[in-house]
Amino acid sequence: MTKGLASPKTCLRSVLIEEDGIHRLARGGGRRTMNIHEYQAKEILGRYGIAVPRGRLAVSARDAAITADEFGGHVVVKAQIHAGGRGKAGGVRFAATRDEAASLYEEFLGMRLITRQTGPEGARVRRVYIEEALSIAKEYYLSLSIDRKHARIALLASAAGGGDVEEASQGAFARVLIDPCLGPTAHSMRALAVSLGLESACRRMFFGMVQKLYEVFTSCDCSLLEINPLARLSDGRLLPLDCKISFDDNALFRHSELLAYRDIEEGAPEEFEASKYGLTYVKLDGDIGCMVNGAGLAMATLDALLLRGGTSANFLDLGGGASKEAVRKAFSLIIEDRRVKVILINVLGGIVRCDVVAAGVAEAIAEASTASYALPKRHIPIVARFAGNRAGEGRSLLEAIKDDVFPIRFAETMDAAATLAAEAAGAEGRR
């Protein structure tokens, strides 16, 4: 039996390592990724020779009606957002006529879909995809992701697919660890096809599709490629009815052609803006804006805040070579967040000198004095902790700043800085 593949008799028992669901496993444990829309993912699949349903991105209600006519009248109208669960949220619906397609287009465009993956705030629909309706005999689930524990690409599959895949499968997923030297082998794919209950006529098609999906995954440096559902049609064909692809951000320098797929309006625009300056920015749920150099120190700062009763509004890593301009941009991103009550600056000077960080902060404060978000009613205390290269010079630069909106206090240790920031956030909440 091939290593990494359960036997056909036991294959559909839960074999998910330590994770508690296919989406947690597939997301890769917090790795930074670039997501794309379904229609874009299918465009990529088509370039690699994978058959997909006919579809078109509609640009107007009239265009949706024309597309429905071209596809024979019966179509599926799909809201495009970077999240799963669209069908259960009402974002995927069938239209039997051109008028229904046009009406659904108008209904979807601008609506806010709330799914388990979007959170309570939901995601606004800005694009609508029209796809031919097909006669489905059976739905399956299939995905490729990185199993970092075993340093392999993991193929995850289930005989139950669709919107309720986790509930329908009850944790019963087959998992194949693919040897990078061999790729998907005929033996392992045959055993997997048998475990999924695929008829012999479909097995060759299944193996061919997996080989091509594997090529997409490896060639494009994907972190996730998910087909849900993979449909066996009434005429015997296997087609991906929905597709989600995420790319490893760290590999995008090798794929300039993929950057055209980035949708800035999906996700936090601050993250995209920060990336232009070489900054790592992740929006969080708290009210203390953090500016730190180094990912390890940034995570330790977040932990210190939590221990002192504070919560961070962001993870912001200046990196190892931030310029004064990058620091100024980082500070501006923080104060543009209306949730921020306090700013915590925690810098261990090394290659990035403390005085360079202080100079960038000083310029950002000067600019903010005339900006719309720095109104007199807004009061954002700053807690700064400098240590290391040019720490004294950095502190002197900030001590020279006299600004009522951004009063500055200093701390000698990270724990003291976290305590001051948490206390200040509580005080600001009572103002």
N, C-alpha and C positions, 0 to 999 in steps of 0.2 A: 504493500500500500504506500502511495506517495506521501512523504512527510508533509505535514501541514494540512492534510485532507482527511476528514473523518470518513469512516466507511459509509457506503450508501445507506445501510440500515440505521446508523446512528447520526448521520450527517445533519439531520434537521433538528437535533437537540442543540441547546444553546452552547456555542463554543466561543463566545466573546470573552476573551481574556479577562482583564480586570474592569472593563468598561461596563456601564449600565445602560446601553442602548446604542443603536447603530449610528445615530447622529453624533453622539459624543465621541465615538471611535473615529468616525469619518472626519470630524472637524480638526483632528490632529492636536488636541490639547493646547490650544492657544497660539499656535503658530500664526504669524501674520500672513494673510492671503489676499489675493485680488479675486473677487467674485464677478461673474458675468451673468447675463440674462439667458433664459432658456433658448430664445431664438438664436442668440450668438453661439451658444454651445452646440446647437444643431448644425449651424453653419460650419463649425470646426469639424464636427463628425463627418459631414458631407465631404469635406476636403480630403479626408482620410479614407474615403470609399465606403463609408457606413451609410446604408440607406436610412432615410428619415422620412416622416410624413411630409407631404407638401404643405408649405406654410408661407406666410408673408406678414411682415410688420405693417399694420395699417397706419396711415397718417391722417385719416379722417373717417367720418362715418360713411361717406360716399365710397371711399376706398375699401372699407370693410364690406360694403354691399357688393361691390364689383368683384372682390376676391371670393366672396361666397358664391357668386354666379360661376366664376371660373372653376371652383371646386365642386360644382354640382349641387349647390344649395345647402347641403347639410355640412355644417362646420362646427368647430370648437373655438370659442372666443376665450382667450387667455390673458389675464392681467399679468404684466411682467414686473416682478419685484425680486430683490435678492433674498428670498426666503422661501422655505417650503411650506406646505400646508395650505396652499392657495385654494385648492378645490374645496376643502372643508370650510374655508372662510367665504366661499361664494365668488372666488375670483376665476373660476374655470367653469364655463357653462356652454351648453349646446344650443345651436341656433338652426332651425329647420328651414328658414327663408332668408333672403337677402335683407328684408326689413328687420327681422329679429337680430341679425348680425350687426346692422347699423345701430339699432337701439342699444344692444349690449355694449358696443364700442363707446357710445356716449355715456352709458351708465358707469362703465369701468373707469374711463379716463378722469383722473382727478380724485377718485374715491380713495379712502384709506382702508387698507386691508390689515386686519389684526389676526395674526396667527401665533402659534406657540413660539415660533422663531423670531418674530418681530418684537415681542414684548407688548405691553398694554398700549404703547403709543402708536403702534402700527406702522405701516409704510405706505406712502402715497404712490398711486399708480400713475406713471407718466408715459407708459408704452403699452400697446395692446397688440397681441399677436393672433392672427387668424390662421387656423389649421384645418385641413380636411378631416372630417369625421370618418372613423374606420370601424369595422365590425370586429370586436374583440372576443376571442375565445377564452383566453387565460392571461392573467397578469403575474409578472415575476418582479423580483427586486434584484438589482445588481450594482455593485460599486467597487471602485478601486481606491485605496487610500494607503498611507504610509503606516506600517507597523514598526514603530521605532524600537520597541523592545527586542524584536527579532531582526531588525535591519533588513526588512523585506517589504515589497509591495503586497498588500493584503487584498485578496478578492473576496468580497462578502456577497452572499447570494441567499435568496429565499424563494420558496415556491409560492409565497403570498406577497403581492405587491400592491401599490396604490396608496391612497391617502391614509389608510389605517394600517400601514405595514407593520408597525411595532406591535399594535394590539392584535392584529390578525395572526402574526407569526408567533406571538407569545415568547419572544426571545429565541426562536428556533431559526438560526442562521448558519449556513455552511460557510466556513472560512478556509481559503486556500492561500498559503504563503508561497509566493512566486519567487523562484530562484532567479536572480538577475542575470546569471550566466546562461540560463536555459529559456527564460520566458515561460509563458503558459504552455504546458506540454499536452499532447493529445491524450495521454493516459489520465492525467489529473482532470482535464476538462470533460472527458468521457464519464469518469466517475461522478463528477459534479452534476453533469447533465442527467445522469440516471437518478441521482438523489433528488433532483428537482422535479422528476417525473416527466422530463421531456421525451417525446416519442423519438424513435430512431431517425425519422425523416428530418427532425429539427436539430439533431445533435451536431451535424456538420455545420449548419448555419450558426449555431451557438458558438462552436469553437472558432469559426471564422470571425464572428463579431468580437469575441473576447480578445483575439489576437490583435485586431485593429484598435480596440479600445485601449489595450496595453500600449500600443504604439503611440496613440494620442497622449496617454498619461506620461510616458517616458520622454517623448519628443518635446512636449510642451512644459515639462517640469510642473506637473499638476500636483496638488496636495489632496485633491478629491475629484473623482469623476463618478457621478451617481446617476444611474438610469432607474427611474421609478415613476411609472412602471415600464418594464420591458414587456411588450405585448406579443403574444402569439395570436395572429389574426385568424379569422375564419378560413382564409385561403392558404394558411400554413406558414406565412411569412413571419419573421421576427423583426419587430421595429421598436425603437426607443420612443415612447410617447412623451416622455419628459426627461430632461437631462439637466444636471447641475454640474458645473465645473468650477473649481477654485484653483488658482495658480499660486505657487510659492513666491511671495514678494521678493525674496532674496535672489531669485533666479530670473527676474524680469529683465535684467540688463542683457540677457542673452536672447530676449524675445521682444524686440522693439515693435514687431508687428502686432503683438497682443495688447500693447498699451492703448491701441485704438478702441479696444473693447471696454476700457474702463469707463464706468458711469459715475461721474463725480457726484451726481445728485443722490445716488444710493449710498447710504452710510454717512458717516460724519465728515462734512467738508473740511473740518479742521485737520483731520488726519491727512487728507490729500495735500492741503496747503503746507502742512509741516514737512511732508516728505520732499517738497521742493527745496528745502533748506537743509536737508540731511538730518532732520529731527525725527524722533520716534514719538508719536503722540497717540494716545488711546483715551477716548472719552470714558469716564467712569460716572458713578452715581452720587458722589459726595459734594461737598461745598468748599473744600480747601484746594486751591490750585497749587500744584507742585511743579517746581523746576529743579531738576537734578541732573548731574552728569554721571553717566554710567548706569546700565540697566540693573546691575546688582544693588548699587546704592539706592536707586529709585525704588526697587521692590522693598528694600529694608526700610526706606522712609515711609512707604505706605503701611508697612507692618507697625512701625513705631507710632504712626498716627492712630491706627486702630487700637493699639494698646492704651493710648491716652484718651480714647473716646472720640477721636476725629475720623472723618472719612474724606478721601481724596476725590476731587472732581475730575482728575486726569492722571495719567501716567505720561510724563514728559521727560525723555532722555535727551540731553543735549549732545550726547556722543563724545567721542574722543578728540574732535577737531573743530568744535563749534567756533564760528567767528562772532565778532560783535554784532554783525547784521543778523545772524541766526538767533542770537540771544534776544535781540530786540524783537524779532518776529515771534519767538517763543513766548515772551512776556505779553505781547499783544494778543496772541491766541488765548492766553489764560484770562486776561481781563475782559475780552469780548464775550466770555461765558458769563451770562447774567446770574448763574447760580453761585458763582465764586464769592465767598465772604472774606476769605483770608488767602494770602499767598505765602507759601513756604519755599524758600530758596535754600537748597542744601548742596553745597559744592565742595568737593574735595579736589583742590587744585593740583593739576599735573600738567599734561599737555595743554589742557584747557586751563588757563590761568584765572585765578579769582578776580583779578582786576579787569580782565577782558569781559567776564560775565557781568561785573558791576557796571562797567561802561555801557554795555548793551542795555541793562536794566535802566540806567539813568536816562539814556536816550529815549527809551520806550515811555518812561514816566513823563518826560518833557513833551513828547508827542501827544500823550493821553490827556494832558491838561487842556487841550483844545478840542478833543474828540467828543462825539456825542455820548459815548458810553461812560465818560468821566464827569457826569453831572455832579453838582454840589451835594445832592442828596445821597450819592453813593460814597461809601466809606470802605476802603479795602486795606486793612492793615497788612504789612509785610513782616514776616519773620525770616531773618537771614542767618545762615550759619556758614562761615567760610573756614576752611582748613587747608593747609598745604601751600602750594606755589602762589606767592603774592597775596596771601590771605589778608595781611595787614593793609596793603594798598587797596584791595577790594573793599574792605570795610570802611576805609577812609573816604572812598568815593561815594559810598551810600550814605555815610554820616553827613556828608555835605548837602544832601538833598533835603530840602524843606518843603514838604507838600502835604496839605491837609487831607487830601484824598487817600494818599498812600503813606501813612506814618510807618516808620521802620523801627523794628526792635531787633536786637542781636542775641544770639545764643552761642555758647561755646561748644556744646555737644549736640548730637542728633536727638537724644532723648529730651534734652531741654528745649530744643527747637520744636519738636513734636508737641510737647506739653503746652508751650506758649501758643502754637497755632491752633490746637484743639480748644484751648480756653478762649482764644480770641474769636473763633468761629461760634462758640456758644454765646459769647457776649454780643456778637453781631446779630445772632438770631433773635436776641431779646430786644434789640434796638427798635 
